[in-house]
Amino acid sequence: MTTMLTWQADGGHGLEGARLLLQPHGYRALGRMVKAEPEGDFTASYRLIVGEGGELVRLSVTAATAERERHLTINRTDDGIWLLDTGTGGGTTRADFAGIVDVDLEYSAMFNTLPIRRLSLHRQPGEHLIRMVFVSLPALDVEVVEQIYRTVSVLDEHTGEAVVEFRTGDFVAELVVDADGVVLSYPGIATRLLQGSTPAAG
């Protein structure tokens, strides 16, 4: 199943659009973000491949500001080795992210889907402390962080929605997701637009 998704940033100062190809287990996403931030505007595009077990296979990100453009490609091999390439000609760097299978991209509503779908948190109650590879925007810095995902309410067949709490550091948000575990509402970050709706003026 292939769908087009659009999220509007809270405050109206950004958009994220993605073409999502959901397969029986894994999925692929091709997305683009535009953000107007006090620190400076930026755009970013990404290609995401998630394997049959819900683990990251490949992420390619390009971010651009008025000053410069940056690139990052992350590959996770079958035996769990993470390979990073910044596209600067320095070659591929092997990262020590042993045991980590998830990646998060700053400001994106798409990437919370990785742990939610992998752990079926929208369908089965659970709480998990997850070590995550976090990619910042627009700098594309990479670090390991800890995030907590907890089911608040499983999928309601009438509304087609579930609620999963997301916690990292002092930040806490209750994510509303659809039947596929894809974010509908991410307080403080973005809200998904329904087909045919028009983004609000900033």
C-alpha positions in Angstrom: 0.0 0.0 0.0 1.4 3.4 -1.0 0.1 6.6 0.5 1.1 10.3 0.5 1.2 11.9 3.9 1.6 15.6 5.0 2.2 17.0 8.4 2.1 20.7 9.4 4.5 21.8 12.1 2.9 23.1 15.3 2.9 26.9 15.0 2.5 26.6 11.2 6.2 27.2 10.5 7.0 24.0 8.6 5.7 21.1 6.6 6.8 17.5 6.1 5.6 15.4 3.2 6.3 11.7 2.7 5.5 9.0 0.2 5.1 5.9 2.3 5.1 2.3 0.9 3.9 -0.1 3.5 4.8 -3.7 3.0 3.5 -6.7 5.0 6.4 -6.2 7.4 9.0 -3.6 6.4 8.4 -0.2 4.6 10.0 2.6 2.7 9.5 6.3 3.0 10.6 9.2 0.7 10.1 12.5 2.4 10.9 16.2 2.5 10.8 18.8 5.2 10.7 22.6 5.2 11.2 24.5 8.5 11.3 28.2 9.4 13.2 28.3 12.7 14.5 31.3 14.8 18.0 29.9 14.3 17.5 29.9 10.5 15.4 28.3 7.8 16.3 24.9 6.4 15.0 22.1 4.1 15.7 18.4 4.3 15.0 15.4 2.3 15.2 11.7 3.3 15.0 8.2 2.0 14.2 5.5 4.6 14.2 1.8 4.3 13.0 -0.4 7.1 13.5 -4.2 7.1 11.0 -7.0 7.7 11.8 -7.1 11.4 11.1 -3.3 11.8 14.8 -2.5 12.0 16.6 0.2 10.1 18.2 -0.9 6.8 19.2 2.4 5.3 18.7 6.2 5.8 19.9 8.9 3.4 19.4 12.5 4.4 20.2 15.8 2.7 19.8 19.1 4.6 20.3 22.6 3.3 20.5 26.1 4.8 21.4 29.4 3.2 25.0 28.8 4.1 25.6 25.2 3.1 24.3 21.7 2.2 25.0 18.5 4.1 24.6 14.9 3.4 24.4 11.8 5.5 23.9 8.1 4.6 23.5 5.5 7.3 23.5 1.7 6.5 22.8 -1.0 9.0 24.1 -4.4 7.9 22.4 -7.7 8.6 24.9 -8.4 11.4 24.1 -5.1 13.1 27.0 -3.0 12.0 26.3 0.7 11.4 28.1 2.5 8.5 28.0 6.3 8.2 29.0 8.3 5.2 28.8 12.2 5.2 29.6 12.5 1.5 32.6 14.7 2.2 35.1 12.3 0.5 36.3 10.8 3.8 34.8 7.4 3.1 32.6 5.3 5.3 32.9 5.3 9.1 32.0 2.3 11.2 30.0 3.3 14.3 29.7 1.5 17.6 25.9 1.3 17.9 25.8 -2.3 19.0 22.3 -3.6 19.5 20.5 -0.5 18.2 18.0 -1.0 15.5 16.1 2.3 15.4 16.8 5.8 14.1 15.2 9.2 14.8 15.3 12.3 12.7 14.8 15.6 14.4 11.5 17.5 13.8 10.1 14.5 11.8 6.8 12.9 12.6 7.6 9.9 10.3 10.4 8.4 12.3 8.4 7.6 15.5 6.7 4.9 13.4 9.9 2.7 13.5 9.7 1.6 17.2 5.9 1.9 17.4 5.4 -0.6 14.5 8.3 -2.8 15.4 7.0 -3.3 18.9 3.3 -3.1 17.9 2.7 -0.6 20.6 -0.4 0.7 18.9 -2.0 -2.8 19.1 -0.5 -4.4 22.2 0.1 -2.7 25.5 3.8 -2.2 26.3 6.5 0.0 27.6 10.1 0.0 26.3 13.3 2.0 27.0 15.0 2.2 23.6 18.5 3.2 22.7 18.2 5.2 19.5 20.5 6.7 16.9 19.4 10.4 16.7 20.2 12.6 13.7 19.9 16.4 14.2 18.7 18.9 11.6 20.1 20.7 9.8 23.5 19.8 11.2 23.1 16.1 10.7 25.0 15.3 13.9 24.6 11.7 15.0 24.4 10.6 18.7 22.9 7.8 20.7 20.0 8.8 23.0 17.5 6.9 25.2 13.8 7.2 24.5 10.8 5.6 26.3 7.7 4.5 24.4 4.6 3.5 26.4 1.2 2.4 25.2 -1.5 4.7 26.6 -4.4 3.2 24.6 -4.4 0.5 22.0 -6.1 0.8 18.6 -9.8 1.8 18.8 -11.5 0.0 15.9 -14.1 2.8 15.7 -11.8 5.8 15.6 -8.9 4.0 14.0 -6.5 5.6 16.5 -4.2 4.6 19.3 -2.2 6.7 21.7 1.5 6.1 22.6 3.5 8.2 25.1 6.9 9.3 24.0 9.5 10.5 26.5 13.1 11.6 26.0 14.9 13.6 28.7 12.4 16.2 30.1 10.2 16.1 27.0 7.0 14.1 27.1 4.3 13.9 24.4 1.3 11.6 23.7 1.4 10.6 20.1 -1.9 9.8 18.4 -1.2 7.2 15.6 -3.4 5.4 13.0 -4.0 1.7 12.4 -0.5 1.4 10.8 1.3 3.1 13.7 1.9 6.3 11.7 1.7 9.6 13.6 -1.5 11.6 13.3 -0.7 14.1 16.0 2.6 14.8 17.8 2.0 17.7 20.2 4.8 20.3 20.0 6.0 18.9 16.7 3.4 18.4 14.0 -0.2 17.3 13.0 -1.1 15.3 10.0 -3.3 17.0 7.4 -6.2 15.1 6.0 -6.4 14.7 2.3 -7.8 17.8 0.7 -7.1 20.0 3.7 -5.2 23.3 3.4 -2.3 24.2 5.6 -3.1 27.0 8.0 -1.4 30.3 7.5 1.6 30.9 9.7 
